[in-house]
Amino acid sequence: MLIGPLKPPQFSRVPFAKPSENPGPANNEKTLQTVLLPHSNCMVVLTTRQVLIYNYKPMALVATNLRSNESIEEYGENKSAFADAANSDLFSGIVPEAGPNYAGLHQRKATFYVVSERNFVFVFQVLLGSSPATILKETGIPIVDIQSMDPYFGQELVDNSDESDALTVFDKFDVHKVIQNGYAVEKQQGFLHFLTGSSDNVDEIPIKRIELRLRIILKFEHSILDFAGFREVNTEDNGDHKEYMLVLFPHGLQILELQNFKLKDTSLIKVTGGLKILQFRDSLCVVSQSSEQITINRLNVREKIVYSDKLDFSAESSLINTFERGSALVLAFKKEIVSYNFKDDKIIKRFKALSEINCFEHITEEANIILTKNGMSFLTEFYNCIFSTLDNDNNDNELDDFANFTSLTSLGGTLVCTSHDGRVAKWDLWVEASSPFCDMRHSKPFILLNDFNDIMLFSPTPESSGNVPFQIIKLPTQTINNYVPLLRANGPVTMLAAYVSNKNILLIHNLISNEWHSFPDMIVLEMSWLGSEYLLCYVLDEERNELLKCYHMPSQLGPIPDLSAQILWEYPIPSSSILKSFHANTLSKYKLLKVTSKNADDSDIESMFKIAEIILQNSAGEIRVIDVISKVHADGSSKVKLFHQLPVQKLTESFEEAFDWVLAFNEGFLSYSLGSIVKWEKKGDSEEWSFETLLENVERILDVVDAKAYFVQEESVVIFSLEDLWNNADPIARVAVNENDYPVAISYNAAIIHSVQFVFTRNLCKIVPHQTMYLDQVINHLLQKGAPSQDIDTRYHALNHYKFSLEKILSSKVLTNEPLQSIVELIDYYDQGPKFSGRLEIISNCLRKIEVEHWDYLFKEIKLTPRDLLVQCVEQDEAKVLGVLLMVFLNYDGGKRGGQPEVKPKSKPKRNKKNKNRGANTTHSNSGNASTVSTILNDEELMVQVLKILVNAAASSTEPDQAREFWDLSFQLVRFIHALDNQNHSSLVQDALKLIT
């Protein structure tokens, strides 16, 4: 999902220690790091002398630990902080029989570790005032993903959330209450950061009481390079617990096991040159760097064996961070970011930073944030820029306030950055509501939401070629603690479904009548629209059974007192396997079926259509397709009659990843996951399936509509017909992604890609839509396929940019000396009538765009001469085209002859005046002076006729700018005519002046 700034950030400062609070020699205190504590609403800000605990939402400083001078002298200043691991994945093979990742969520403790410069580890615990489930319900921040848990445990956790302790704070100088029962007495910044009231949000979120404790100080003899800790869950709650630590030294990785913070066991695995501890491909790894060589060391903890793999590239700077993303290994260095395919041992993408990198973090599935000395940027998986404070055109240092931040953390719809000098910037974000590709008859809308109950819809129509306004919708609530993981719009964007998971409320919004329908006590795990009126929900019922339910939600429906009355179909999910994903695809073309009536007396055959399909993917490697059969009415509306289950298909032994998209096609399947488009098909007549990777490095699917698929692949948008994609053929079009301008939607009939740009200044942030046309590539693809000119013209003639696309195709083919027959035939078909002004304009604009050395090839292929063009323009009275041609020819001839036109004598061969202007089909030989530009410009009679048309156009124009343009051309032509006859050998100049006056 994409993210972008909602507004400029709010700034504050970390309260550094004052001399009165910390007597002793002066110290330049610096902010080092920000760390989120897992399953809590707390953030740690580490300075060289302090540990500060902030309540994250609302953001408020709630606890501090200030190191004394004696402590600094003995242990050294703070160097780095590490939060306790959120789960035991990194400690697989170390923690015996690790329980489920969510087993400890009922506990109200969080542990983190501070490493000092003298290699001491301070182990802190934060006693929380609320359990994680309570925090989710009260704040709406997604610290617990209930949807991904076991349905029984997850909902029991929420249902049994406990009471929590509110915070009360007194001012230490005048003893008045700053916070009472968790709420601010006065809105202010300082102790309470960014807690601002709003008339739209009347219910604030209370601040809960916490307690910060230093549990133990551990001493190590060697330099600590990296650290990880995990506190084992104790389900018996008898007071005993175990802690596990991974400590990386220059000579190896030490594994420590503690019980109640007392050392119980330790072991060492020798690894040299290590910098980072990493979990990669389900293995504990250490990343080491020796000069330019990067090595991945995979550790067998039980056997104490190290398997080392050297990466096939040279690092140009020191490593600062590394993590696994999908199937790729991401390595962040001081000067660049590298995505590496470890399986194929090759670089996927290498991104060079413009200035030194301070911090690089993975925020969402698609979004990364990079902090440099000059500013910050939001980047996608393949480093396309979504937003940046780096403005190459800005020379007044307006955005220096956003430079040189060194650490960041993000949760929900907010981002917090800190700098060494103590600056704190809190960003409120727009976050994309990822939605499936459910309707192949309509373009998919782009939907953003924020923490202030705003939903922004961007839904261009299939024919939209210009700017499309954004539509802002407010959730029907004034509370600001709503977590909305599911937000789905139907195909025509007339209905919107939103699920508030921390309150178990399903909201349905009718965008036509502007009415909201609220349905409480719903547990929705996923949902998708079928067509325009049917909402398919993957739910848990009261007995925690997993079901698919299809609800009928017509746009003209009034109040719905009971949602169960709208149920059209139910499907129980088998308990034999885990449902990994479900997908609902409304087909672009309905498939006609013939169904015999069950009534024996009725011999009529009713026409039924397959309008959609539901695809279920389970963990056992199986796919089930359910066809949606409907009766389609004359107005295009449909009424679902039947859900028909097809036999289960066993594609593989098991699916490691859930499909982000899957479509039944050509008796097989197309799927998307982990950045790859895969084709699944049966092996001949057997029941076995094979797969083939069709595309790699796919960042996202923009849309699947009208039998075409639109992908962002690395730095381009690639467009395929589904048939070409299946056959692994070339794409229809490929369009580059511009920096700070990311594609988000498609108008497929207009061949337009809509993108958004986050325009940012110190006091303003707004989203601006842009459009990129690729119609020329579509037309060129059709021409190569041999499509009839009439069919192409019929489909695209009404588009405003159709003529420009023809100009672009013609120009590109001329420049590459490609055959012009097909495009010339299409251009000849452009004008339907006695006038052929469009054809003339296309050719004249092409002449204006190409270099002079390509003119001969163009005139040869279109079987015209420069004179023919001017004569046809005079015949058609095309002043605009004449102006373009005149400017081109005058500039060409003047440059060629050094500004000294040839003067023709007064006597010249006479022509038949009745045929002085030749028809459109007149051709000339390409040899001799008759077809040269110089000869045309020296044709006095023709120049006077051209001047007459320009003067008439200027005199009759109602637009001042256009009239001025024609007058300028007229006077320029008079000056040229005077140069032709500067000795007055003829009456040419006098005739021209008469026309002007």
N, C-alpha and C positions, 0 to 999 in steps of 0.2 A: 504494500500500500504506500501511496505517496504522502508526503507531509510538506507543509509550507507554512510560513508565518501568518498568523491572523492579524497581528498588529506589531508595531515596534516593541522591543522588550522593555520591561520595567527594571530599573537599575537600583541596586543597593550596594552596601559594602559589608564585608566580614568584619565584625567587631574585634580588631586586634587588641592584644593585651595592653593596658595602660601602665605607665611606669608606677603609678600608685598601687596598682594591683599586683605588680610583679617587680619589686625593687631589685636593683642590681644593675650591671652594665647594660648599656643600650644594645638592643638587638633588632635587626631588620627582619621582622616577621614576614613570612610569605605564605600565601595560600597554595597548597600543593595539589589537592585532589578532592573530588566529590565522589561518593560511593553510596549507592542505594542499598539499604538492608532488605534482603528478600522477605517476602510475605509480611511487609510492614508498611506503614505510612511515614517512614523515617529515612532521612538522608544524612550521611556523615560528611561534614566539611572538615578536612584536615589541613592545619597550618603547621609551621615548624615548631610551634609551642603549644597549640591547643587542639582539642577534639571538640567539635561543635555538632550537636544533634539538632536537626531541623525537622519539624513536622512538615511533610511535603505538601499536603493539601488540607487546609490552607497553609501556606508557607509561613512558618514561625519558628524562631529559635526557642527550643524547649529545654536544652541541657548543654552544659559545657564541662570540659575537664582541662584545667590550666596547669601546665607543667611548671614546677618551681625551678629556680636557678640551680639548686642542688641536684634536682633530677636531670636537668639538661647537662650539667657537668659530668654526672655519673654515667648516664645512659646515652647521651647524645640527643640531638634534635630529632623530631619526627621526620621520617623519610617517605613512607608510603603506607597506604591502608588497603586492607583486603576484607571484603565481606565474606561471611560464611557461605559456603556453596548452597545453592537453592535446592539441590538434590544430590544423590550419591553417584551420578553417572561418572564423574571424574575419578571416583574412588572405587570403581568396579574392580573386583579382585582384591581389594584392601578391606572394605567393610564387609563382614560376613553376612551372607543372605540379606542383602539390602532390601528393605521393604519398598512399597510403592512411593513414588516421589512426593505424593501428597499426604503421606501418613502422619507427618508432624504438624499439620496445619492447625491442630487444635491448641498447640502450645503458644504461650505468650512471651516468648523470649527470642532475642536475636543476638547473635555473636558476631563480632568483627575483630580484626587484628591490626595493630599498628606496629610497623617495623621502624626502629630508630637507626641513626647513622652508625651506632656502635654495635649493631646486630643484636639488639634486644627486641623481643616481641611482647608487646602489651596486649593481653587478651581482655577485651571489654565485652560486657553483656548489657543489653538494653532490655529492661523489664517493661513490656508493652502494656498499655492500658486497655487494649482490645485484642481480640483474636483476629487472625487474617480474614475469616468469613465476616466478622462484624465490620471490619474496615471496608471490605468490599461493599457491604450493604449500605453503610453510612456515608462513604465518600464517593463511591462509584469509580474508583481507580482500579484498574485490572491487575491487582497483585495476585489474584487467584483466578485461574481459568477453569471455572466450574464446568464449562461445556466439554473440556477435554478430559475430565475425570471420569472415573467409574460412576455411572448414573446414580447408583445407590448411595455411595459415599459422598459424592459431591452435593447432592441435594440434602442429605442428612446433615452435612456440615453447615449448610446455609440455614436450614430449619432450626438447628440447635445452637445458633450463634448466641454468644453470651452477652451479659451486660458489661458495660465498660465504664472506666473511671474518667470523669471529666477533669479538666485542669483548671486550677485557680492560681493566679499569679499576682503578687503584690509588688508595687514599686518600693525599692529598698530605701528610698530617700524620704518620701512622704507617706508611705504605707497605704496608698490608695490602690484599689484593685485595677490591674491592667487587663486581666482575663478572669472572668467569673463564670464558673460552670462550663468552661470550654469556649465561651464567646468573648470577643473583644468588647471592652467597655467603650472605647473610642477607636474610630478608624484612623490608623496612623502607620507610618513606616518606622523602622528602627528595630525594636524588639519583635514586633509583628511586621513581617515583610509582605507587602502586596495584598493585604487583606482589605480590599475596597468594596464598599457596598454598591448595590445597584437596585433601582426600582423594579427591574425585571426579575431579579432573583432575591426574593424576600427571605428565603430560608437558607441560613448559612450552615456551614459544617462545623461542629464543635471540635475543639482541640483536646486531645486526650492526654492524660497524665502518663509520663514515662519516668523511668529511673535508670540512670547510667551508673554502672558499676565496673570497677577494674578488678578482674578476677585473679589474674596471675601475671607475673613477668617472667618470661623465659629468656635465658641467655644462650647465645651461640658463639662459637669461636671463629667462624668464617663469615665472609661477606654474603649477605642474603640477596640473591638476584631476583627471586620470585617466590611466591608463597600461595598456598591454598589450604583452607580448613573446612572441616565438616563436623558438625555435632550430630551424633547418632540419635535417632528417635528412640525414646524409651516409652513403650506403650503401657508398661506396668505402672509408671509414675511412682516409683518407690524411692526416688531421690538420687539413684545412681544413673550415671550417663557416661558415654564414651565420646572422646574427641579424637579426630584423626587430622594430621597435618602433613602437608607436602612442602618441604623446604628445599629450594634449589640453591646450591652452592656452586662455585667455580669448578669443583672437582666431582660433583655428582648430586643426585636427588636423594634426600633423606626422608624416610617415612617414619612418622612418629605415631604411636597409639597411646592415648592417655585415658585415664579413668578418673572422673571428678577432678580434672586438670592436674593429675599426678602421672608422671611418666610410667608407662607399663611395658612398652616394647619399642624398639627402634631398629631400623635397617637402612642400609645405604646401597644405592645403585650408581655405579660409576658412569658419569657422563661428563665430558669435558666441553667447555665453551658454551654451555647452556645459557639461554637468556630468558626463555618463556616456557611455562608449563601449559600444556594444551591437551584437550581431548579431541582426537581426530580419528574418524572412522572407527568409533567405539573402542579406541585404545588410548591409554595414557601415554602422552608423548612429551618430549622436551625438544624445543627448537633451539638449535645452536648456530652461531655465526662465527666463522673464522675468515677475517678479511672480507672477500667478496663471496665466499661460499656459504650457502645456507644448507643445513642438514636437519632432517626430521629423524629423531631418535625414538623409535617405538619400544616401549618397555614391557617386558614380561615380568610382572611384579613377583609372581611366585617363584620363577626360576632365576630371577635376577639377571635376565638376558636382555641385551640391547640390540635392536635391529636398526641400522642406520641407513638412510636413503638420502643421497645428495641431490638437491634440486638443480635442474639444468638451466640455470641462468646466473648471472653475476649481479650481486647486490651492489648498488652504488652509494649506499649510506647505511647507517646503523639501524637495526630493527627496533621498533618501539611498541608494536602490538601485533597480535596474530589471532585469528579465530577461524572456525569452520562455518561455511555458509553453503547449505545444500551439499553438493558433491565437490565444492571447490575449497581450497585453502587460501585464505586471504592474509597477506603479509603487508604490514604498514611500516615503511621506513621513513627516515627523516625527509627524503626528497621525492618519494614515489610510493604508489600503492600497486601491489602485484596480486592478481588472482591467478591461482595455479591449479591445473588439472593434475592431481597426483597420480591418478590411475593411468593416464596417457603420458605422464611426465612431460608436460608442455605448458607454456604460459597461455592463459585464456585472455587476459587483458592486463596491460601495463599503463598506469596513469601517472604522468609526471606532474607534480605540483609546481605552481609558479613561485612559491616561497616555502621556507622550511616548515615542516608539519609539526605542530605541537601535540595534536591528539587526533585519533581517527577511531570512530566507534560505529558499530552496527546497531541501528535503532529499530527498524522494522524489517519485514521480509525483503523489501525493495530499497529502503532508504538508509543511506549512510551519512554521517556528518563528519566533516573534516575541519579542524581548527588550525589555522596557520598564523604566522606573524602578521599577515596583512588582513586577515578577516576569516570568515567562515563560509562554507558552502554545503548545501544539501545535494548529495549525489545518489544516483540509482545504482543498481547492482553492477552495471557495466560503465559506471562513472559518467553517465549523462547528467548534466547539471540541471537540477530542478530550481534551485534558488541560490543566490550568492550575494554577499555584501561586498564582494570585490567588483568594483566598477572601473573598468579601464578608461572610461570617458570622464571620470570624475577627478578633477585636479585640485579641488578646494579642501581635500581631507575631511569631507563631510561625514564619512563613514569610519573615521578613525576610532570612534567609540566602540566599534565592534571588532577591533583588531586585537591580536595577541592574547586571546583567551587560551587557557592551557588545559582545562578539564571540563567535562560535561557529563550530565546524566539526564535521562529522559524517562518519563512514566506517563502513560495515558496521552493526553493532549497537551502536555507541557514539556519544556526543555529548560534546564538550568545550566548555565556556563559560569565558570569562575576563572579568574586570572591571578597571577602571582601577586599583583598589587592589591588584591582584596576586592576587586569588582565582582559583583554577582549580577548576572542578567537572566531574568526569567522570561521565557518566550511562551506565549500562548499560540497554539498551532491549529491549523486546519489539518485534519487527518482524513484520508480517503476511505470511504466505506466500500471495501472490496465487495463486489457482487458478481454472481455467476453470469455466464452467457446463456441466457435461458430462452431468448426469443430471436430466432433468425429472420423474422419478418420486420424487425424494427432495430434501429441503431441503439446501442447500449448507452445509457446516460452516464455522465461522470458526476459522482456524488461526494461531497465533502461534509464533515461535521466537526464541531468543536465542543469544548466543555461547557459552553454557555447555552446549550439547547438549540443551536442554530444548525440547520441543514441547508446546504447550498446545492441546488440542482443545475446541471448544465446539460441540456438535452437538445442538441441540434436535430432538425428533421433530416430525412434522407436527401432533401433537395437544398438544404441550407448552404449558401455559398458566402454569406457575409457574417458579420458579428451576431452572435446569439446572446441575448441577455441572460444573466444568472438569476435564478429564482431562489429566494430565501424563504425558508419555512421554519417556524418555531415549534418545538415540541410543546404539547399542551400541558405544561407544568412550569412552575416558577422555582422549583428546586434545582440545585446545581450539582446534585450527586447522582446523576443518571449515567449508567454505563450501557451503551447501545452497540453491542458487537454485530448485530444483524440489522441491515437496512437494505430493503429491496424495493425497486420500482418495477411496475409491469411494463410491457413492451411500449405502448403508446404514452407512457408516463401520465396516466390518469389516476392511478392508485399507488399508494406508498405504504409499505409494511415496515414497522420498526419494533424491535424487541428490546425492552429494557431488562437486562438479565439479572441485575442486582435487586430488582423489585418484582420479577416474574410477571411482567405486564406486556402484552402484545397490543400494539397500537396500529390501527388502520386509518390512513388518511385519504379521503376522496379529494383529489386536487381540482375536480370540476366544481363540486359544491362547497369546497373548503370546510369539510366536516371531518372531525376525528371520532373514531370508535375505539373504545378502550375495553380490553378483555383481561381481567386480573387472573392470578393463579394459573398462569400458563408456563410450562417448562418447555421451551423451544430450543432445540439443539442446532437446527439449520432450517432454512426455508428458501423457496424459490417459486416464481410465478409460472403458471402454465397459461399461455395465451394472455388475454387481457383481463380475465375474470376469475381465474382459479388460482388459489394460493395453496401450494403444497408445503406442508410442515412436517419436519422430523421432530417428534415430541416424546415426552414421557407422560404417561397417564398417572392416575392417583396411586396405582400399585407399582409405579416405576417401571412399567413395561414400555419398550421402545416401539413406536408406531409411526407410520407415515399416514398423514391425514390430508385429504384434499377438501378445501373449503370453497364454496361458490361465493364470490364477492363481486357482483355486478356493480357498475358505477352508479346506476340509478337506484340502488338499494337504500332504503331509509334506515332508521334506527334498528340495531340488532340487539335485542335483549338477551339472546342466548346464542352463543357461537356454535354450539353443538347442532343447532337447527340448520346450519349451513354446511354440515359435513356431507360430502358427496361420496366419499370412498375412504376406506381404511385398509391398511396393510400392516400386519404385525411383522416386525423384524425378527427373523429366526435367531434363536439364542445360540445356535451351534457355531457361529462365527461372529466376528466383530465387523460392524458396518464402518468402513473407512471413509466412504464418501457417497453422496447421491447427487444426481444431476438431472435436470429437467430441460429438455430441448424442444421448443416449439419450432416446427419445420418451416423452412422458407417456402416450400411448395407442398401443399397437402397432397397426400397420396390417396387416390381414389380406390375404394374397395367395393366389392359387390357382395352384399349380404342378403341372403334369402330370408324372407319373412317367416317367423315361426308359426304363423297362422296358416294352417293347411288350406283354408278357403281363400287366402289372399295370395294370388299368383304374382303380385307386383314385387319387383326387386327394388329395395330402398337403397339409394346411393349414400354410402357412408365414407368417411375420410379418416385416415390416420393423420392427426394434426400435430401430435407431439409424442415424445418418448421419455420414459423415466429410466435412468440407468443407475443400478446399485452396484457398488464395488465393495467386496468384503475382504477380510484379511487372508482368506484361504485361496486367493488368486482367482476368484470367480467374479463373473459379471452377469447380472440379470437385467434384461431389457423388458420393460412393460410398455406396451403400445397404448396410446390414448386415442380411442375411436370416438368420433363425433359426427353429428349431423351439422352440415354447414348451410346456413340460410342465404338467401339471395343478397342480403345486405352485407355479407361477409362475416357476420357473427356466427358463433358455433355453440353447440350444446353437447356436452360430453355425454356419451351413451354407455361407454364400456371401457374398462381397463383390462387389457389382455396381456397376460404374462407369457413370455416366451421362455423356452428352455434355458437353463443356466449354462453358461459357457465357461469352461475352465481354461483360462489363458495361461496361467503359470502356477507354480507350486505355492507361491505366496507373494503378496504385494508389500514391498518395503515402505513405499510412500503412497499416500493418497493422491489420486488424480486431481489436479486443479481444473481440468476440463476433459471430457470424453464425449465422443460422438460416434454413433453407429453409422458406418458408411461402407458402401460396396461390399456388403456381407462381412465386414470386418469392423475395426474400430480405429479412430484417431484419438490419441490422448496427449496430454501435456502435464509434465511434472518435472521438477528439478532442472528447468531450463531447456528441456528437449521435447520436440514433437515426435511421437512414435506412431508407427503404423503397425496394427495387429491384424494378421490374416491367417486363415487356416492353411495347413500344409496339404495341398491337393485334396483328396477325398477323405483324409484321416481326420480324427478329432483333435489332433495336436495343433497348437498355434505357434506361429513364429512372429518375431517383431523386427522392425527395421527403424533405425533412427533417421528421420527425414531432415530435421533441423536441430542445430545445437546453438547454445548461447542465446536463447530466446529470453529476453528480459521480462516480457509480459505479452499477453494477448490483448490487443486493443478491442477487437470485436470479431464476432463470427456472425455474419449477416448476409443474406441474399446469395447463398452458396459460395461465399468468399470468406477468407480468413485474413485478418490483419494482425501482424506481429511486430513488436519492437525487438529487433535482433541486433544486439550490440549498439551501433550508432545510427541505425537506419530503421525506417518502417518498411517492411516487406509485405506485399499483397499477393495472395495466391487465390486462384479458384480452388475449391476443394478437390476437384478432379485433378488439376495440375499438381497440387500438393500430394495427393495419393500416389500419383505417377512419378513423383520426385522430379518434376519438370521445373523450368525456370519461372520465377515470379512474374506476375503481370507488371508490377511496378516496384521501384525501390526509391525511397525518399529519405534524405539525410535528416537527422534530428539536430536542430539548432541548439546552441548553448543557451541556457536559461529559458528555454521555450519547449516544454515537454508535451508530446502528443497525448491526447486523452479521449478523443471521440472521432467518429467517422460519419460523414454524409456520403453514403455510398452511391446514391444516384447522381450526385454532383461531383463525385471524385474529389472530395475535399477532406483533408485531415485537419481537425481542430486541435489546437494546442493552447496551453495556458502559460502565462508568464507572471511570476510574482514580482511586481514592481515595488521597489523598496527604497525609502529614504529615511532620514532620522526621525521624521514625524509622521510618516505615512507608509502604509502597506496596502496594496490592492492587487486583485487578480485581473489580468487583462487577457482576453482571448485573441488568438491569431489563427489565420487560415493558411494552409499550403495546398496548392493545386497540383494534382498529378494526372489530370485528364489527358494530357499529351501522351503520357506513357500508356494509358489505357487504350487510346485510339491507335497508337502505334502497334500495340500488341494485337489489336483486332485486325489491323491491316496485314500484319505478318501472318495471321491465321487465315487470311483470305476472306474476311467478312465483307459482305456487299456494302458499297458506299451508301446506298439508300438506307440500309438498316442502321448504320452508324449515325448518319445525319438525322434520321428520325428520332433516335434515342437522345442525342445530345444537343441538337440545334438550339433548343430553347435556353440553354445555359449561357449566362453572360460571358463566361470565359471560354466558350467553345471556339470562337474566332481566334482568340489569342493562342489557344492550344494548337490550332492548325498552323498559325504563324511559327510557333516554336518548333513543331515537327518539320516544317518545310526548311527553316533556317538550319536546323541541326543536320538534316540530310544533305543539304547543299554543302555545308562545311566539311562533311566527311565523304563527299562525292558518292553518295548512295543513290540508287535508282529512285526517280521521283514519280514514276508512273502512278502508283497507288495513291499517294497523297495528292497529286495534281487532279486525279479523277475525283477524289473526295472534295477538293476545293472547288472544282468546276460544278459540283453538285450543291454547293452552299447556297447559291442564289436561285430561288424558285420564282422566276418572273422575267419580264423583259429587261430589267436592269440587272447588272452584275457588279454592283458597287462593293459587295463583300469580297469578291474575288480580287478586285483591284486593290482593295485596302490590304488584304493579306500579302499580296505580292509586293506592294510598295513598302510595307513595314519590314518584310523580309530583306529587301534591298537596303533598307536603312540599318539593319542589324549586322549584315555580313560585310566582309571586306570586299574591296573592289575586284581583287583578283578572282573572286568566285562568281562574279556577275555573268561572265560568258557561259559558265556551266548552267546557271539558272535559266538564262534566256534560251539556251539551246534546248533544255528539257521542257520548258513550257511553250516552246515554239512561238515566241514573241520577241519583239525588239523593243528597245527603249522608246522609239517613236510610237510603236503600237500602243504602249501603255499610256502615253500622253494623249494620243488621239482618242483612245477609248474613254479616258477621263473627261475629255472635252465633250464627247458625245453624250456621256452619262451625266454631265454637269456636276461632277464630283469635285467640289472645291477642296474638301479636306484631303482627299487623296492627292490631288494636284499639288497642294501645299507640301505634302511629305515628299513627293517625287521631285518637286522643284528644288527643295532644300538639298536633297541628296545629289541631284545632278549638278546644281550650281557649285556646291562645295567640292564635288569631284572634279568638275571641269576647271574651276578656278585654281584648285591646287595643282592640277596637272599642267596647266599652261602658265602658272606663275601670275595669275590675275590679269593677263592680257588677252581678252577674247579676240578671236579672229573676226575681221570685218569683211562681210561679203559685199560685193558690188551691187549696185542698184538693179542692173539688168540680170535677170535670172530666168530659167525656164518657167513657163507658165503652166499652171495645172488647171484642170477643169474645176471651177469653183463649186459646181454642184456636188463633186466628189472629193472636196478638199479634205474631209475627215473620213478616214477609212473605217470599215466595220471591224467588229471584234475578232473576226476570223482572218483578217488580212495578215499575211506573213511577208517577211522580207528576208533577203539573203543576209547571212551573218558576215559576209565579206564586203569590203569597200567602205567608203565614207558615209553611205546612206544610213547605216545603222549605228553610227557612233554617237556618243553623247554630244560631242562638239558640233556635229552636223545638226542635231536636233535643236540645240540652243541657238544656232545661227539661222534657224528657220524663222525669219521675221514674222511671217504671217501667223504661224502657229503660236509664237510667243505672245502676239497681240490677243489671240483668242484665249489663251491661258490667262492673261492679265484681265480680260473682260470678266471671266468667271470669278476670279479672285475679288475684283472690285464689287461685283454684284453680291457676292457672299458677304463681304465686309459691310456693305450698305444695308443689307437685309437682316443681318444678325441681331438678335435681341439680347445676346449675352455680351457684356462689355469686354471681357477677356478674349472671347473668341473673335469679336470684331477687331480688336487691337491686333491680334495675331494675323488676321487676313490683311489688314492694312499694312503691317510691317512687310509681309511677303510681297504685296503689290508694289510698294516703294522699292524694295530690293530688286524686283524684276525690272522696274523702270530704269534703275541705275545700270542694270546689266544691259538693257536694250540700248541705252545711251552709249555704253562702251562698245557695243557692236557697231554703232554708226556715229562715232564721235566727230566725223567730219560732215555730217548732215548730207550724205549722198542720196538719202531717201527721206520720205515723210514718216518714217517709222517712229521717231521720237515724238513728233507732233501728234500722231495718232494715239500713242500711249498716253500722252499728257491730257488729251481730250477725254480719255476714259477716266483718268484720275479726277479731273476737275468737273 
